[in-house]
Amino acid sequence: MRNHSPLRLALVHTPGAALPIWVALLVERIADDPDLQLVAVHPGGPPAGSARPAFSLTLFLEGLSEPAHYRGLSAARADAILAGLPRHGPESGPVDLALALSGATLGPAQLAALGCEEWTLRIGDAPAAEVGPASMRALAEGAPLVPITLMTRRTGAEQAQPVFTAQYNIKPSAVALKVFLCEKAMILVQRALRCRACDRPVDAGVDMGPDDAPPPATLARTYPAALARSVVQRATSRLRDRLGRPSDYWELRLGQGAPGQPELASLRPLPRFSRAMADPFLFNHDGTLYLFYEAFDSPGSDAWIDVCRLTDGRPELLGTALRCPYHLSFPQVFAHDGTIYMMPETQQTNRLEIWRATRFPLEWERHAIALEGQLPADSCLFHRGNEWWLFSNLSDHYRFQDHSSALYLFRVDGPALKSLIPHPLNPIVIGSDVARNAGAVFAAGDMILRPSQNNSYGVYGYGVNLMRVDRLDDTDYRETLICRITPRDLGDAQGVHHLSFAQGHFVLDAYLNRVAAIQ
């Protein structure tokens, strides 16, 4: 929250050109934010040295389906907002920042006259206006992720300079990836504007560390070949599911390691008590180690929460801890003031639920409800001193119900969840390779660590990270990547997406896919 006047923004746009849907929706969000103010529309032209992308018949034909992605969406409100703003002229007053997001940019004289910086975007290897061809190239090259980079240009500078980059997962086709990346671009710019409005450095909320290298690309091929491979792989998996012979499942593996220091060589698979076991949480109660996890038997069915007791690393299935007429997963279990609570993911109900143990570990009653009408996934509570913090992966998007690329933070009153105060920087972390929770935030000595998911290669749950929380308070949040675990570290898996520590043990879930393994 700014303690002074709102950030004054000008939109750079080609007169008469249609406003891209993602820019239109960003305009609406800016208009609804009291810390931001659109004050003018400035005409722009093509960037210096730009050239029209080469025509692609494949992209053209596939693009005929693009309007379906925007069904029910309209730029009408944004057009009305912009129609009420002055065009370039002194009546608009001073401008803090010019947003050039739809392909047009300011000329050197225009930028000098405004006296502010201009923000643009690069998506993949191209300007944002060429996101379609860039998406096709990323898929053809086997890219694991597509970067979106915020660029800034100041008066007198010949070239725009990068401010920060966030990485986003791959989709099966170029058009789906294009629409997805435009949606993420909206959230990225919104995050950047929140940073500027809060007078802090503009970034993705995370320091990737000096030694973090981008994951390697898979085998490059032509785009039609890449698309055909994706179609065949998805069709094969669906056929196996229909025949009752699913190709993939999740299993749990237990190992030794102090909090934040997993010894991967010690990992061994646990017995499978259901076809799939995922999202494991370890919980120590009265000297006994319990393991809560998501369980399900058939693809597409609602999962439930099972619990085991671990003795010398051997699991004993105690039964079903919680089952509801909707999907359950991610069962964070914690104790406070002598009471044991569970916060499973219940986003299918469009809300967050906390349950209280009445007879641990198999009997529970609903204790609290929050975030009604929203889509919270993989949420966790962190208690530090007198502070309670709720981390949640909300799907705050317009087309894809994606929970993997933005992390939201709330100051809360505790397990009652009667008071939720959104953090002013929300979303506090962005990027498919770092944002989604992969377990509960926990203290390890003098550090606070957050397990996070690395969603890349078009895979949900490709790998996990350990993030060190460097700052957590009411005005700022920052974290640093300190460790990555990928399927290559496990040898025989195609994914891993959850991590939990307790009593010198750690547990993770491994994804195995027969179809992916042979392709």
C-alpha angles and dihedrals in degrees: 000000000000117000090207139038121326122270106267114224136189122199117220111212139155109253112250095011120126114254112242110246093240091053090046091054090047089053088055092051092048090051090053095049114089091204093059131060129186106213106168149005116228124196115238141182137214115298116266112274094011120147132197110263116251114265115258118195090196092054091044093053094044089047091064086080094052097093088063089066090059098044109141094017124110140183091210097107093046091048089053091049092051093044089062094054126088119252121232108320145100092274090075091065125209119344125210097192139007118215113208101179108138101061102279122103136186121263118238092260092049092050091048091050092052092048094210139096125270123224122210133165136232117201114196108323097335145058115281092256089064096052093126097061090038090055091050092050092048091055093045091050093050092241112183092209139007117229123221111199127193110220129196131200125189133193111291095016116124095202135033115246128218118256101181141329133221123192125225133197127254125257126208098254137030094245094048089048091048093053091044093051093048089053090051091047088060092053092044093054090044090053091048092051091050089053092050092045089053091050094240133121114289109242145123092267094254138084108215092203128240095270099050110113123193113258115260122260121248121240111311117235139158116288094248089052091049091049092048091050091052092048093049093048093049093044092050093051092048092049092051090050091053091049091052092248103107115192098214141048142158124241133184125241126193127206144158125264143123117254107295093006108089116185099213094188089066095059120121130172119258121223114275110241091175134020092263130025120180145145096048122194123189117211128183115212123173091338094309121112117224129190120210119186147158113266133186138157107206134035113263095016123124112266127223136200119261127185133209132188114228118215116178087340094306116121124224113193108230096180141255113336096188135004126174136173087260138054118290129189142138096051106194107192121194141156129231130173092349095309126109118219136188124203107191123180108263100165090138085075092051092242146074120255134194120197128200124217113242093174110010128255104004107033124064140163129203110263108174143004128203143161091041113191093021134100108239117177133185093001123177138182123226122196121200120168106305093343129098120190129189117207114194138168101223120187096232095166140110107229115006116057089221121165098172106076108052133048122202128199132204133183105227137182095237136272091336089068092204093139124042118174114187116228112249091233096054120183087046095185129024133187134083091243097057115013108078119083115247096187140333124319107248144176118250109184107302093343132087112215131194120195109217136183126249104212108186142127087051088291125128105223099012093155147339133242135199111225122195111219105225099177131016119169142112095284107034146023127191134165139178130217109239104164140019128197117193134173088264087067091055096045101211104043135090095206148007123191113164139054134183134174134200139145095359092310133102132193132199136175122240124206117217122189121178093197094051091044094059097044 
